[in-house]
Structures are given as C-alpha cells and as structure tokens.
Amino acid sequence: MNTIHSLRLATLLFLLAGISTAQACDFCNCLAAINPWYNGSSSAALHVMIQRAVHGSSAPGSFIKSAALDGIEHGGHDHEGDSTALSTEMRTTFELSGRWQVSPEVMITAALPLVLIHADEVAAQGIGDPRIMAYYVVRDSLLSSALLLGGGVALPLGTVDLRGSDGSPLPANEQPGTQAFTAMADVTAQTRLGGWSLTANVLGRLPFPDGNRNRRGTSIVASGSVGHDLLRSNEQEMALIGTAGLRCESATHDRVADQEDAASGFTSLYAQLGGQLVLGSVRVEAATMIPLASRRPDGSPQEQARIVGGVRYQF
C-alpha cells in the first residue's frame, strides 16, 4: 500500500524540468526541471522532448515566442534572412537519465542528452552537456512530504562543432554543448493533501565563460503543479494520474566575446498538462507545455507547444 501511495508523489514532479532547455538557459538540450520525479527509489529513464518554432511570423509586441530552438535555449535569437518568409524549426531532445538513492538522505542523478535539429538551413545532431547532481533529502517515513536540496554541474563535453547546410559553423550559443562548466542548484518541495499531490520546484543555472569569453545567460526555472488520481488499483499496482501546473523560465543576456548579446534574454510562462500511467515498477509519462506569455527581443520566433514523453523503470 505504501509503495502504491508513494507513486502519487512521484507524479507530482512529472511536469517540472534539465537538458534542460541548456544554452542561453537550460531548456534545449536537457530536460532538467521538467522531470525531477521523486519517490525514494532508484531509477533509469529515457525521455524525449519535441520543440517547434515558427520563424518570420512574430512582430514587435507579440507575446508568444520560441522557447526551444532560437527561443528559449538561445534567448530569442532568430536566423538571418527574410523575416517575412515563414519557416519552421524543430528540435528533438532524447535524454537518458539515472537516479541512485544512496541512502534515505542522499540521492545522485546523472543525465545525457542527444539533440536533433531540423530546419531550413540545418539538419544535424549532437550531444548536449551531461550533468551530475547530488541531493540531500528531508522526508517523512511515508513520503507524504519531502524537501530535496540539490547541487551539481553540467560538464563541457557536448557537441560544439555543428554546421549549417552551407558548411559554416553554427554560433556558439546555438550549439547543443558548451565549452565551459555550468553550476546548478535545485530545490524541490512536495506534499500530499487528501487526494491531491502538490509540488514546487526552482532550478538555477550559472554558466561560466569559456576560453573565448563567451558565456550563456544565467537562468532560473520556477514551477508548481498538482496531481490527482484518475484511476487506481492498489491490488494490481496500477494507476492513472493527471497533472497540471504553471512553469516560468527566465534567462539573462548571453555574452559573446565578453560583449552583451542584445538579441538574447527572455522570460516565458507556460501551462503544463499531462499524466502518468503506473504499471508496477514502470511509469509511462506524457505531457504538453503550452506557452502563455513571453517577454523577448522583437522579431523572435514564435514557439509552439512542447511535447514531453518517456518511460521510467524504478527499482
């Protein structure tokens, strides 16, 4: 019974997030702060996030813009060319992750993203910066409430040499990887009230400059969500859980050659809707993140809804 009930707490965190959008902020090549599930178990997981942006359709003052692609991860960059011609860009991120519950108080996580880019001028793939996090966990015996305090680093091991169709290198802040370390801090609080699960999460990233004095913008993600059983059978260890919440992402300007990049920087708000199917030790998740409002440089591409899904095995 306790095992089944604890799964509800894991679902609370389903729609929080990296990967990670990571570039101008943390949201393009990893899923950190989107999926920080926790129920006291070790696990292995594979997730995918699909992000799509439309270029050439945004105008000054438009309030929905790209958070994937040239939007969120690159802080609002647009490609050069005819801004009146519509074009689309898609970024698909696969992330392999693991979680090791060393003790009731200590947890270690690791993740490795693979990024696929499809656009008019780019068709490429590369590895994002892998990340390692350690958490101190404060929880009660039944996992009805928990507080996770985490810190870690994204390692500068990702791909940094992707090129466009003309053979020219993509800008440094549009590459899946970086050439500098990024410090990360994460705080997650969760509790259960009656049949509802509540969670709040804040993830911050502080990138360091690379050898060419390029530095991605400092970013922060804050999110909150609620979860509730739609269907549950304790005897069969099966449950269907719905989740909903809000997510805010913000990043400061990038710096290129130690000069501020005026085309970068953003603040965006999203609605998160999804669910989780629990079948014994296997969890299957799916969600959408719908952009509600955004402050970005004029001319930034408009972001479409993100799709996130995956499977997790707990042991």
C-alpha positions as CSV (number, residue, x, y, z in Angstrom):
1,M,0.0,0.0,0.0
2,N,2.8,2.5,0.9
3,T,4.6,1.7,-2.3
4,I,1.5,2.5,-4.4
5,H,0.7,5.6,-2.4
6,S,4.3,6.9,-2.8
7,L,3.9,6.8,-6.6
8,R,1.5,9.7,-6.4
9,L,4.3,11.8,-5.0
10,A,6.5,10.9,-8.0
11,T,3.8,12.0,-10.4
12,L,3.7,15.5,-8.8
13,L,7.0,16.3,-10.3
14,F,6.1,15.0,-13.8
15,L,5.7,18.4,-15.4
16,L,8.6,20.2,-13.8
17,A,12.0,20.1,-15.7
18,G,17.4,20.0,-17.2
19,I,18.5,19.4,-21.0
20,S,17.0,21.4,-19.8
21,T,16.2,23.5,-22.3
22,A,20.7,24.5,-21.7
23,Q,22.0,27.2,-23.9
24,A,21.0,30.7,-23.1
25,C,19.3,28.8,-20.4
26,D,18.6,25.2,-19.5
27,F,15.8,24.3,-21.9
28,C,17.1,23.0,-25.3
29,N,19.4,20.1,-24.7
30,C,18.2,18.6,-21.5
31,L,15.0,18.1,-19.5
32,A,16.3,19.2,-16.1
33,A,13.5,20.7,-14.0
34,I,10.9,19.1,-16.3
35,N,11.1,15.7,-14.9
36,P,12.6,15.6,-11.3
37,W,10.3,12.8,-10.1
38,Y,11.0,11.6,-6.6
39,N,9.5,8.8,-4.5
40,G,12.6,7.4,-2.7
41,S,13.5,4.8,-5.4
42,S,16.5,4.4,-7.7
43,S,15.5,4.5,-11.4
44,A,16.6,4.5,-15.0
45,A,14.7,6.6,-17.6
46,L,14.5,7.6,-21.3
47,H,12.6,10.7,-22.2
48,V,12.0,12.8,-25.3
49,M,11.1,16.5,-25.7
50,I,9.9,17.9,-29.0
51,Q,10.1,21.7,-29.5
52,R,8.9,23.6,-32.6
53,A,9.2,27.3,-33.6
54,V,7.9,29.3,-36.5
55,H,10.2,32.0,-37.9
56,G,9.1,35.1,-39.6
57,S,5.7,35.3,-38.1
58,S,6.4,37.3,-34.9
59,A,6.0,41.1,-34.8
60,P,7.1,43.6,-32.2
61,G,5.0,43.2,-29.1
62,S,4.0,39.6,-29.9
63,F,3.8,37.7,-26.6
64,I,4.3,34.0,-27.6
65,K,7.7,33.2,-28.9
66,S,10.1,30.3,-29.2
67,A,11.4,28.7,-26.1
68,A,13.0,25.8,-28.0
69,L,15.4,26.4,-30.8
70,D,16.3,30.0,-31.2
71,G,13.9,31.0,-28.5
72,I,14.2,29.5,-25.1
73,E,17.6,27.9,-25.3
74,H,19.1,30.7,-27.3
75,G,17.3,33.5,-25.6
76,G,15.4,34.7,-28.6
77,H,17.9,34.5,-31.5
78,D,16.4,34.5,-35.0
79,H,18.2,33.4,-38.1
80,E,19.4,35.9,-40.7
81,G,17.4,36.3,-43.9
82,D,14.0,37.4,-45.0
83,S,12.0,37.8,-41.8
84,T,8.7,37.9,-43.7
85,A,9.1,34.4,-45.0
86,L,7.7,31.7,-42.7
87,S,9.9,28.8,-41.8
88,T,9.8,26.2,-39.1
89,E,12.4,24.7,-37.0
90,M,12.2,21.6,-34.8
91,R,14.5,20.4,-32.1
92,T,14.1,16.9,-30.6
93,T,15.9,16.0,-27.4
94,F,16.3,12.5,-26.2
95,E,17.6,12.2,-22.7
96,L,19.0,9.1,-20.9
97,S,19.0,9.6,-17.1
98,G,19.6,7.7,-13.9
99,R,18.9,8.2,-10.2
100,W,20.7,6.4,-7.4
101,Q,19.2,6.6,-3.9
102,V,22.4,6.1,-2.0
103,S,20.7,6.4,1.4
104,P,17.4,7.8,2.6
105,E,19.1,11.2,2.9
106,V,21.4,11.2,-0.2
107,M,20.5,10.9,-3.9
108,I,22.7,11.2,-7.0
109,T,21.4,11.8,-10.5
110,A,23.0,11.9,-13.9
111,A,21.7,12.7,-17.4
112,L,23.0,12.7,-21.0
113,P,21.0,14.4,-23.8
114,L,21.1,13.8,-27.6
115,V,19.8,16.7,-29.7
116,L,18.4,16.5,-33.2
117,I,17.9,19.8,-35.1
118,H,15.8,20.1,-38.3
119,A,15.4,23.5,-40.0
120,D,15.7,25.1,-43.5
121,E,19.4,25.6,-43.1
122,V,20.3,22.9,-40.5
123,A,19.9,19.2,-40.3
124,A,22.3,18.0,-37.6
125,Q,22.6,16.1,-34.3
126,G,24.9,16.3,-31.4
127,I,25.4,15.5,-27.7
128,G,24.4,18.1,-25.1
129,D,26.4,18.7,-21.9
130,P,26.0,15.8,-19.5
131,R,25.1,16.8,-15.9
132,I,25.6,15.3,-12.5
133,M,23.6,16.4,-9.4
134,A,23.7,15.4,-5.7
135,Y,20.7,15.9,-3.4
136,Y,20.1,16.0,0.3
137,V,16.7,14.7,1.1
138,V,14.5,15.5,4.1
139,R,11.3,13.4,4.2
140,D,8.9,11.7,6.5
141,S,8.6,7.9,6.8
142,L,5.6,7.6,4.5
143,L,7.0,10.1,1.9
144,S,3.8,12.2,2.3
145,S,6.2,15.2,2.4
146,A,9.7,15.7,1.2
147,L,12.3,18.5,0.6
148,L,15.1,18.0,-1.9
149,L,18.2,20.3,-1.9
150,G,20.5,19.7,-4.8
151,G,23.6,21.0,-6.4
152,G,25.7,19.9,-9.3
153,V,27.4,20.7,-12.6
154,A,26.9,20.4,-16.3
155,L,30.2,19.2,-17.9
156,P,31.5,20.9,-21.1
157,L,31.6,17.7,-23.1
158,G,28.7,18.3,-25.5
159,T,29.0,18.9,-29.3
160,V,30.2,22.3,-30.3
161,D,31.0,21.9,-34.0
162,L,27.7,21.6,-35.7
163,R,27.5,23.4,-39.1
164,G,24.7,24.7,-41.3
165,S,23.9,23.5,-44.8
166,D,26.4,26.0,-46.3
167,G,29.2,24.4,-44.2
168,S,29.6,27.4,-41.8
169,P,29.7,26.7,-38.1
170,L,26.6,27.5,-36.1
171,P,27.0,30.2,-33.5
172,A,28.4,29.1,-30.2
173,N,25.2,29.7,-28.3
174,E,23.2,27.6,-30.8
175,Q,25.4,24.5,-30.3
176,P,24.0,21.6,-28.2
177,G,27.1,21.7,-26.0
178,T,29.2,24.4,-24.4
179,Q,32.9,24.8,-23.7
180,A,32.6,25.8,-20.1
181,F,31.2,24.4,-16.8
182,T,27.8,25.3,-15.6
183,A,26.9,25.3,-11.9
184,M,23.4,24.1,-11.0
185,A,21.2,24.4,-7.9
186,D,17.8,22.7,-7.4
187,V,15.2,22.9,-4.7
188,T,12.0,20.8,-4.7
189,A,9.3,20.6,-2.1
190,Q,6.4,18.2,-2.3
191,T,3.5,17.2,-0.1
192,R,0.1,15.4,-0.2
193,L,-3.1,16.9,1.0
194,G,-6.1,14.5,0.9
195,G,-6.3,13.0,-2.6
196,W,-4.1,15.8,-4.1
197,S,-0.3,15.9,-4.5
198,L,1.4,19.3,-4.5
199,T,4.9,20.2,-5.6
200,A,7.0,23.3,-6.2
201,N,10.5,23.4,-7.8
202,V,13.2,26.0,-8.5
203,L,16.2,25.3,-10.7
204,G,19.0,27.8,-11.3
205,R,22.0,27.6,-13.7
206,L,25.1,29.7,-13.6
207,P,27.3,29.2,-16.7
208,F,30.9,30.2,-16.6
209,P,32.7,31.9,-19.5
210,D,34.7,29.7,-22.0
211,G,38.1,30.4,-23.3
212,N,36.7,32.8,-26.0
213,R,34.9,34.8,-23.3
214,N,31.5,33.6,-24.5
215,R,29.0,32.9,-21.7
216,R,25.4,31.7,-21.8
217,G,22.9,33.7,-19.8
218,T,22.2,32.8,-16.2
219,S,18.8,31.1,-16.0
220,I,16.1,30.2,-13.5
221,V,13.1,28.0,-13.7
222,A,10.2,28.0,-11.2
223,S,7.3,25.7,-11.4
224,G,4.4,24.4,-9.4
225,S,1.9,21.5,-10.1
226,V,-0.9,19.4,-8.7
227,G,-1.6,15.7,-9.2
228,H,-4.7,13.7,-8.7
229,D,-5.6,10.0,-9.3
230,L,-7.9,9.5,-12.2
231,L,-7.8,5.7,-11.8
232,R,-6.1,3.4,-9.2
233,S,-6.0,-0.2,-8.3
234,N,-3.7,-1.0,-5.4
235,E,-4.1,-4.7,-5.9
236,Q,-2.8,-4.6,-9.5
237,E,-0.3,-1.9,-8.7
238,M,-1.8,0.2,-11.5
239,A,-2.7,3.9,-11.6
240,L,-3.5,6.7,-14.0
241,I,-2.7,10.1,-12.6
242,G,-3.4,13.5,-14.1
243,T,-1.2,16.6,-13.5
244,A,-1.5,20.3,-14.2
245,G,0.6,23.3,-13.4
246,L,2.4,26.5,-14.3
247,R,6.1,27.0,-15.3
248,C,8.1,30.2,-15.6
249,E,11.5,30.3,-17.4
250,S,13.9,33.2,-17.4
251,A,17.4,33.9,-18.6
252,T,19.7,36.9,-18.7
253,H,21.6,38.0,-21.9
254,D,24.3,35.9,-23.3
255,R,27.8,37.4,-23.7
256,V,29.8,36.9,-26.9
257,A,33.5,37.8,-26.7
258,D,32.6,39.5,-23.4
259,Q,30.0,41.7,-25.1
260,E,26.3,41.5,-24.2
261,D,24.2,39.9,-26.9
262,A,21.1,42.2,-27.2
263,A,19.2,39.5,-29.1
264,S,19.2,37.2,-26.1
265,G,17.4,37.0,-22.8
266,F,13.8,36.2,-22.1
267,T,11.1,35.4,-19.6
268,S,8.3,33.0,-20.5
269,L,5.3,31.5,-18.8
270,Y,3.8,28.0,-19.7
271,A,0.8,25.9,-18.7
272,Q,1.6,22.3,-18.1
273,L,-0.9,19.5,-18.7
274,G,-0.2,15.8,-18.6
275,G,-0.5,12.4,-16.9
276,Q,1.3,9.3,-15.8
277,L,0.4,5.6,-16.2
278,V,1.8,3.4,-13.4
279,L,2.2,-0.3,-14.1
280,G,4.1,-1.8,-11.2
281,S,7.7,-0.6,-11.4
282,V,7.2,1.1,-14.8
283,R,6.0,4.6,-15.3
284,V,4.9,6.0,-18.7
285,E,4.6,9.8,-18.9
286,A,3.2,12.2,-21.4
287,A,2.7,16.0,-21.2
288,T,2.4,19.2,-23.1
289,M,3.8,22.6,-22.2
290,I,1.7,25.5,-23.7
291,P,3.3,28.9,-24.0
292,L,1.0,31.6,-22.4
293,A,3.1,34.7,-22.3
294,S,6.7,35.8,-23.0
295,R,9.0,38.8,-23.0
296,R,11.7,38.5,-25.7
297,P,13.5,40.7,-28.1
298,D,11.4,41.9,-31.0
299,G,11.4,39.6,-34.1
300,S,12.0,36.4,-32.1
301,P,10.4,33.3,-33.5
302,Q,7.1,32.1,-32.1
303,E,7.2,28.9,-30.1
304,Q,4.6,26.2,-30.4
305,A,3.5,23.8,-27.7
306,R,6.2,21.4,-26.4
307,I,5.6,17.7,-26.2
308,V,7.3,15.6,-23.5
309,G,7.1,11.9,-23.0
310,G,9.0,8.9,-21.7
311,V,9.3,5.8,-19.7
312,R,10.9,5.2,-16.3
313,Y,11.8,1.9,-14.6
314,Q,12.2,2.1,-10.8
315,F,14.0,-0.4,-8.6
